[in-house]
Amino acid sequence: MGYGGRVARTALTTRAAADTLDAADPLAGFRARFALGGSRRLYVDGNSLGPLAHDVRAALEARTDEWRDRLVTGWNEWVEAPAVVGDRLAAAALGAAPGQTIVSDSTTVNLYKLAGAALDARAGAIVADASDFPTDRYVLQGLAQRTGRELRMLETDRVAGPQPAEVEAACADSAALVVLSAVNYRSGALARMSEITAAGHEAGALVLWDLCHAAGAVEVDLDAAGADLAVGCTYKYLNSGPGSPAFLYVRSGLQDELRSPIWGWFSQDDQFAMGPTYEPVAGVGRFMAGTPPVLALAAVDAGAAMLAEAGLARVREKAAALTSLAVDLHDERLAAFGFSLGTPREPHRRGAHVSLRHRDAWRICRALIERADVIPDFRAPDSIRFGLAPLYTRFVDVWDAFDRLAGIVESGEHEAMDDARRRVT
Ligand SMILES: Cc1ncc(COP(=O)(O)O)c(C=O)c1O
């Protein structure tokens, strides 16, 4: 069963219609596998942090028992975990053949390693997107300064995101590296990965994709897109928990040509010979740095296994249907109250989150959390993001969340909220 044409239809946004969609949802059974807390709470923040899955808890407990029982002898297997889990994740979520993905370190550190390696291997400018996630921009600013490269920032449409022609134009006159997000963190816009990658290659640049908001939300096919490099986190749609390690991907044909700027012992050929000189191991393992997070790797493995079981095509289809319902509800219930949609309207042009823009977004977001028990997040300057993770979000949750949101703005309840920003938004 599918989602009953929900993607194409723009009427009938009743609660009963949402119920009907849930009743026909082939992924409905996954919800019971998450610890979602109180019955009234609506958690629509899976694009910042996925909730605890029972499988993930069990995997963490099992790995903790292994630690207790095996102590240092466990390392004979644990040492392989970044590559083993990387291959499983690659098959479940990234469209990448084995031997190209490892899981370790944070997205930020992995981005530094891969972008640094690319700049060592290619001459020319760095092309990136001014509306991309801050850490990407900051890492590239630092690398540009360190390597004396020009950093060309695309000023893309805030909703639609970067287009192939814009990338092509920015790459003119020698580009070394293009870094973009497959799904934009604020708007949810889904980039045309194959076309943009081809545009970068045409100019001789390597193309690096940030998949933080794409992995586990849309069908990513790194190999088919011809991507050179990719990074992404596992704590969002992969449900591996706060601070779980990130992944990195290096296309197999490129691995021997590139070297990580971090010469750590975990990427050393014959690591335990403890030799005097650094010589990187062959393959993607040369992008390891130090000791991998063995406990958290068990969580990533469990998160990837759930996604593999659900099947990315079904996940993607449900994400399109959930976000379409959100778009319809925005138009019907919110547009009259000063909201505008910060997300592409075409389902195939967005990921699994929608962004609602409003000049009073911060106070509305606080009222949602504190008064209505709806947990989205706020992104400066004016966006409320609803992350509609397909494994556990019901259509009726979307309807209820928008109903409560409409209730707040209709009554003006948000006007009583404190306007002072918190450190975490
Ligand atoms: C698109 C994107 N890139 C990078 C990051 C940063 O990842 P980390 O803090 O794990 O390094 C995030 C975090 O949310 C993100 O959304």
The ligand as an SDF file (V2000), in Angstrom:
LIG
                    3D

 16 16  0  0  0  0  0  0  0  0999 V2000
   24.1730   20.3220    7.2530 C   0  0  0  0  0  0  0  0  0  0  0  0
   25.0330   20.1260    8.4620 C   0  0  0  0  0  0  0  0  0  0  0  0
   26.3700   20.0430    8.3200 N   0  0  0  0  0  0  0  0  0  0  0  0
   27.1800   19.8850    9.3810 C   0  0  0  0  0  0  0  0  0  0  0  0
   26.6750   19.7920   10.6570 C   0  0  0  0  0  0  0  0  0  0  0  0
   27.6150   19.7030   11.8340 C   0  0  0  0  0  0  0  0  0  0  0  0
   27.8310   18.4470   12.2700 O   0  0  0  0  0  0  0  0  0  0  0  0
   28.7550   18.1280   13.5440 P   0  0  0  0  0  0  0  0  0  0  0  0
   28.3420   19.0370   14.6330 O   0  0  0  0  0  0  0  0  0  0  0  0
   28.4020   16.7100   13.8310 O   0  0  0  0  0  0  0  0  0  0  0  0
   30.1630   18.2930   13.1580 O   0  0  0  0  0  0  0  0  0  0  0  0
   25.2860   19.8370   10.8520 C   0  0  0  0  0  0  0  0  0  0  0  0
   24.7200   19.7220   12.2080 C   0  0  0  0  0  0  0  0  0  0  0  0
   23.5530   19.7790   12.4600 O   0  0  0  0  0  0  0  0  0  0  0  0
   24.4550   20.0290    9.7300 C   0  0  0  0  0  0  0  0  0  0  0  0
   23.1310   20.1220    9.8650 O   0  0  0  0  0  0  0  0  0  0  0  0
  1  2  1  0
  2  3  1  0
  2 15  2  0
  3  4  2  0
  4  5  1  0
  5  6  1  0
  5 12  2  0
  6  7  1  0
  7  8  1  0
  8  9  2  0
  8 10  1  0
  8 11  1  0
 12 13  1  0
 12 15  1  0
 13 14  2  0
 15 16  1  0
M  END
$$$$
